[in-house]
Structures are given as structure tokens and as C-alpha cells.
Amino acid sequence: MVAVPVLGALASVALRTAALEEGTVLSARLLETLGEEEGQIEVDIPVHSSAIRSIGFHAGGVITVTFARDGKTYDYAGTEAEFIAFLMAPSKGRFFNEHFRR
């Protein structure tokens, strides 16, 4: 289940655009609630990447990354803007290495 708060017009459009670019179909329920419901952000988007399987954003500024190689998921501190930039990045692995890898 996905709970999505008011993301703001720009974030909502960016999330929809990223999903389209990745070939991901957002659920009807997610589309209905984007920008219309207050609450906690909990979204996980599958991405096309040889390194990363999915990227998520969760309450409290947590970006989750599930890796393609082993399927393990790790949490990283991050903002909504970083999450959207990550989704929009042409190379998810490069973005991860430049912004999150320590």
C-alpha cells in the first residue's frame, strides 16, 4: 500500500514523469492520491538500472535503495528533492555513487 501526501505540483509532476520515463505504471490509487491527500510519504518506484532495482522515499526523509545484484535494501538520509532528482537521473548508479555512497 502506498500513502502519499501533498507533494506539491512540481514534485507530483516530476514523480509522474519519472515513472513514465522508467516505463513504470503508477497504480490508479497512487494517481488518485498524488497531491490530494495529507499524510506520510511512502512510495517505492521500480527503475531501469543495471545496479538499482527500486528507489523509495519514506517519512522522515529516508530514501531507500534496493540493489539489483543482491536485492538488499538500504536506507539513506535524503530530501524529497533528492529523491525526485534520483528518479530523474539518466544513470541511477552514477547518481547513487555521487550523492549517497560513503
Buried (B, 14 or more C-beta within 10 A) or exposed (E): EBBBBBBEEEBBBBBBEBBEEBEBEBEEEBBEBBBEEEEEBBBBBBBEBEBBBBBBBBEEBBBBBBBBEEEEEEEBEBEBEBBBBBBBBEEBBEBBEEBBEE
